[in-house]
Structure formats: C-alpha cells, structure tokens
Amino acid sequence: MCIRDRDISNRTKIYFIGQKQGVGIHRIRLGNLENRRPFEAKGLLDANNSIYQVRSIKNADIIWVRVRPEFTTDSERKKIEKRIHSRRSNTHIINDISVFDNYDCKDTTFSIWKDNNINCPDFLSFTLDDLARSFDKCINNVQAFIIKHSKVIIRTNNETGGNGMYILESKCSKKEIIDVLTILRIRCKAFIRKRSSTRIMCVQFINSDNTDELIDLYRVHISHGKIISYYAVTSRLDVFHSIDMNIDDKNKFISINEYLCSNISDMEQKILPTAEALGCNIGAVEFLLKNNEPVFIEFNPMWGGNASKLGFGPEELRNYLENNRDSLENRIPNIYQFTDYQHYYKSLYEGIHNYYRNST
C-alpha cells in the first residue's frame, strides 16, 4: 500500500505511527494502522497526487499519531514519544502523543474545557489512592454529587464503548454506590499498571430537552480548524451508539440531521475550540443540546465507529436511507456525504495536504 519514497516536492509525505504502525516489526504496513476505517486506504491512494504514505519517518512532512487510546499503554506511549521527539521541530505532528491524556482521560478533557469556558458536564474524579485513604469520604462525595444532579454516570475515566460505566439516580441507596465503587476500584486496579492515568469519575447526566423520550447525540468531525463532516443519531437508551437506533425513529433521525445541517454554521465558533483547547488537530467531538446550546461530552482522536463501517442504525434503516436517497439527499446531505467513504477519505487526506502546504 506504500508508495515508494521517490517523489516529488509538491506532494506531501505522511507517516503513521501507533502501537504497531511505525514501531513494530511490520511498521510500514497500513494494515497495522490503529483505528483504520474501511475504504480509508483506498481514499488515501486516490489522493496520492497530493499526499502519500512514506516508509521512513525521516522523510515525512507529517507524522500522524494513530492509536486506539483505550488499548495504548504507558510503555507504548514512551516508544512513540521516543520516535517522534527529534522530529517535532521540522515535522507537522497530528495529535501529538504529548496531548494523549487530554483526550483519553475524560476528567482531564472536562477540566481543560472548563478552563477554556467550553460548556461540558459537571464532574468529580478520584484515584485509587483517594479510595484507599478515605473510602467513606469518596462515598459521601458521590452521594452529594448524585443529590445535586439527580442522575449521574459513574465510570472509569479512560474506557470507551460504554465499558466501565454505571448510571445512578437520586433514589439509589448507599449500598448501591458502594457496590459500584467497589466494582470500578477492581477495574481500575486491572488497568492502572499499564495505564497509570486511570481514575474513577462521576459525571452529571445531561437530560434531554426532548418530550419524546429520545436522546439526540451530535457528532462533528474536525480537521485543522475546520468542520469536515457531522451527523446526529437518536435513541431511547441512556448510553448508545449509531447502530442502536431503531427504524421506528427514522423520522426523528431525519429531522435532527436537517436541524444540524441548518445550524452547523452558527455552532461552529463553539465547536472548533473543543479540539484546539485539547491540542488536537483532528478528531470527533460529541455533544448534546440543552436549551439549544451544545454541551460537549467527549472528544475522540479518530472517528467513525459503527457509522464509518456499516452506516446508520440497523439494516432496515440503512436500506430505507438508500432506497429513499432521491428524496432525502437534499434534506440530509451530511449523511450521504459521510457514507461515501472512499471519497470522504480522499477529501480528508487532500485537506491535510492543503493545510500543510498553506502553513509552510
């Protein structure tokens, strides 16, 4: 998949580095790229008149740190840091490993956002040492936090996909709090030897303004200070992903994406600082709307999940969107642009090239 390092001054040379890519024995294989998405390799190849992958870090104009954060250990971070350290002065780094905790640790993300007046949920966090020193105090703090916000999420600070996540409401007992903290304490102990930033956090649950019992989640993809794509999904679940949508909610899915298309320009000045504050060049920010204002809940250094592999919702919904494309594409162009994956990634890499050329 690599084009040989032979070319031409007006093309941008990109090098990928991650847990395997760039550090392991097969480090030049794009197949080892973390968070690789379907059609991404083809999209990069389609963009090769502008940008192409190089085999040697020494030849790179751009180094893209591509990791799966939840599986990236402290030792792997050190290996990546060692390889890129001497390159920072003359190479553009995408999502430098030095800002890893800023997006991987949700409590760190929220702290930075609050320091920059970016709207996000209230939270508290504590370490295993905090629990060991004063378990009762931690219980009391969580209990007070639940009373304050009525409904909260208690979770590890650096897992994804709903793992290590529990929801407690004001009616919960002290025993329920103790049980959840005990489970998370064990979970943290399993991670902390390899991921020393692991903590427990308690997060305000943002209730929906909706009257239909659905929660609407918005996701915007950012590259180098520009919004490049966006979509919204909806579900009756408290914690969900795009695949969890129901065919019965297709009209709501369409309406919230129409709303997003109409309002994304007005939201831009609130969305873009979420990446900049964290020191990230590329990523996806998720938010809910509360009183028509975005409340930002997560930043991912790559994007897509199930939406970038399968499309939106169950097969029945995906078929509906395809069969009704002629009537829907003008209403929700964002959905069809995102799911044209090969062209999407071609545009992404051409945009990275353009940014680099315009900034040097």
N, C-alpha and C positions, 0 to 999 in steps of 0.2 A: 504494500500500500504506500510505502515511502517513495517519493520521487528523489532521485539521487541528488546530492548536494553539488550541483554543477552549474547552477543557473544564475542568474540574470539579475541585474541590480535593481530593476523596478518591481520585482516580486518580493513579497515579504516571506521570511523564513520563520516558521513556528516550530517550537519544540515542546512536547508534552512531558510532564513529569508527575509521578504519583507514587502509590505504594509499590507497583510493579513497573509501570511505564517510566523509563528514564533511570531506574535504579536497579532493576533485576537483570537476570541473565538474558531475558528476551526484551530488553528495554526499548527497542526501536519498533516493536510490533504494535500497530494501532489496535490490534485485537486485545491487548492488555490494558487499554486505556480505561481507567475507572470512570464510571458513570457514562460510558459510551452509549449513545442512543441509536436506535435503528435509523438507517439512512444517513447518519452523520458522516461516516467515512465517504459515502458517495457524494454528499454535499461538499465536503472538503475537496474531493477530487474534481468536482465540477468547477470549483473556484480556483483551480490551480494556475490560471492565467494571472491571478492576483497574489495568491498565498499558497504555500505548500509546506509539508512537514519535512524537517531535516533529521538526519541521523545523529548529528553531533551537537551537543549543547553549545559548543564553541562557535558554531556557525549561525546560531539563532539570533534573529532580531527580536523575537518574542518568546518568552517561556510561559506556558500556561500550566499552573499548578492544578492538576485534576485529581482530586481524591474523593473517596467516599468517607465523609467525616466520621460517621459512626463506627467505621472499621479501621480508622487511622490511629495507630498507637504513637506514644511519645517517641519511641525509638525510630519509627518510620518518619516522623516529622523531623527528627535530627538528621537523618540521612538526606532528606530533601533539602533542608537548610544548608547542609554542607556542600551540596552540589550547586546550589544557586547563589551562595553567599558572594562569591567573587564576581558574579555576573550582573549584580544589581546596578552597578554604575554605568553600564553601557548596553543594557538589555531591558526591554519593557517586560515587566512581570505581571501576569494576570493572576489575581487572587493570591498574592504572595503568602507563603506559608507562615510568615510572621504575623498575619492577622487571623490565623486559623481559629483561635479561641473566640474572636469577635463574632463569628457566625455559628461556630459549633456549639458554644455554651450559651443557651438561651438566656440565662440570667445576665451574662456579660453583654449580650446583644441588647437586652432591655435597659441595662444601666447606661450603655453608650447612647442609645436612642433618647432616654430621658435627659441625659446631659446635653443633648442637642435639640431639645424641645420637640421631639418626634413622638407622636401620640402612640402609646402602647399600653398594655395592661399593667396594673399594679402587681407586684410580686414580692416574695421574700425567698431567700435561699440559705442553706446551711450545709456545712461539711460533715463528714463522718466524725471529725474531732469535736465539732459542736455537739453532736448527738452523744458522744462518749462523755463529754464534760458535764452536760446538763440535758439529759433526755426529757425530763419533766418540763424544763423551760421551753424546749423546742415544741413539745406538745401544746403547751399553753399559747405559744405564739401562733401556731397553726390554728388552734381553736379560735383565737381572737380574729385572725385573718378571715376565717370562714364566716364568723358572725358579721364582720364588716362587709363582706361581699356576697353573702348568701349562698353562692355556688363557686367552687374553685376546682382547679386541676392540680393535683399533686403528682410530681413526676421526677424522673432523673432529668438533669439539665442538658444532656447531650445524646439522647436517643431519638430515633425517627420512627415514622410509621405507626405512631400510637403505642409503641412499646414502652414499658415502664411508666404508664400513665393511668391515673385513677381520678375519678370525679367524686367529690364530697359536697354535700349541701348542708345548710344550717341545721337540719333535723338530725344530722349524724351524731352518733354517740362518741364519747371519748375513747371507748374501746375500738371503734372503727378507725379513728385517727391513729391510735397506737398500732393497730394491725397493719395499716398502710405504710406507716413509717418503718415498721419492722421489716416488711417485705422490701421496701426501697433501700433500706440500710443493707440488707443482704445483697441486693442487686448492685449497689454501689461498690461494695467490697469486691465483687466479682470483676468489676471494671477498673477499679482505681489503680491497680498495679500496672496496668498498661496505658491507662488514660487518667493521668493524675488530676485533671481538671473536673472530674466527675463530682457532682454535688446533687443534693435534693433541692427542688424548688417548688414553691406553691404559687400558683398563678390565678389571678382574677379571671373568672369565666365571663366572657363578654356575651351578654344576652342579646338575641336578635331583636330588631325592631319589627320584624315581620309578625303579621297576625295569622299566618297560615301554618305555623309550627315548623316552617322550613328555616334552615340556616344557610345563608348565602356567603360563600367564600370567594374572594377575588385574588387572582394571582397575576402579577405583572413581571415581565422579563426585561431586564436592564442590561445594556452593554455600553460601557464607556460613556456614561452620562446621557444615554438616550433610551427611551422605551422602544423595544423592538417587537413585542407581542404581548398579548394579555387575554385572559378569559375568566369566566366566573362559573362556579358549579354550586349545586344546591343539594341539600339532604335533610332528612329528619333526624339524623344521627348527630350526637354532640361532637364526635370526632370522626371525620370521614375523608375520603379521597374521591377523585373524579369518577372512579369505577363504581362507587357506592350509590350513584344517582339511580333514580327509578324512572322507567318510561312514563309513568303517570305524572311525573313532574316536568315533562318536556316543555310545556308552555312557560313554566317559571324559568327554566334554563334559558329559553329563548329571550324572555323579557329582561332578565338581568344582564345578559350579554348585549342586548340592544342598549340598555342603560349605560353599560360600561363603554361601549363604542361612542355614545353621545357625550360622555362626561370625562373621558380619559384625559383630554387636553387640560381641563380645569383641575384635575387631580395631580397633574404632572409635577408641579412645584412641591407637593407634599410627598410624592413617591420617590423621586430621584435622590433626595438626601438620605434615604434609608440605606442605600448602598455606599454612598460617599462617606457617611459617618463611620461605617464599619471598615473602610479602607478597601472595599471590594470593587473591582472593575466590572465584573459580570455576575449575574445571579438572578434569582427569582424572589420577590417579596410577596408575602401573603397578608391580606388584611380583611377585616370585617367592616361593615358600615354601621356606625352608631350615631343616630341623629344626623345622618347623611355625611358624616365625617369618617375618614378611614382610621381604623385602629389597627396598627401593624402588629402582627403576631409571630412572624417567622421570616428568616432570610436564609435561602439555600444558595450555595455557590454554583450549583448547576440546576437544571430544571427538568421538568417533564413528567417524571413518574409514569403512572399508567397512561396519562393523556398523551405522552410522547411516544408510547409504544402501541397502544390499542385505539386511541381516540377517547371519546367521552361517553361514560356510562356503560350500561350493558349492551350486548349486541343488538338488542331490539331498538335502543335509542340511536346507536351508530347507524343502523340501517335506515331509520327514519330520517336522520340528517342527510344521508347520501341520497335517498330516494326523493327527498324534497329540496335538493340543493338549488334548483332553478328558482324556487320561490323564496328560499331562506338566505341565499348568499348575500344579497344586498342588505338584508336586515342584520345579519351577524357575520360580516366578512372576516372578523378576527378568528372565528372557529375554523373556517375553511383555509385561511392562510396558515394557521398553525399546523394543521394536519396535512398540509402539502409538505411533508417532512424533508424530502430531498432538496426542494427549492428553499425551504426555510433555512436549512443549514448552509446551503450555498450563500444565501444572503447574510447569514451570521458571520461567516468567515470573510466574506468580502467587506463587511462592515468593520471587522477587526483590522483588516488590511488598510482600509481608508483612514481609520483613526490613527494608526501608526504612521502612515505616510504624511498625514496632515499635521502631526505633532512633532515631527522630526525635521 
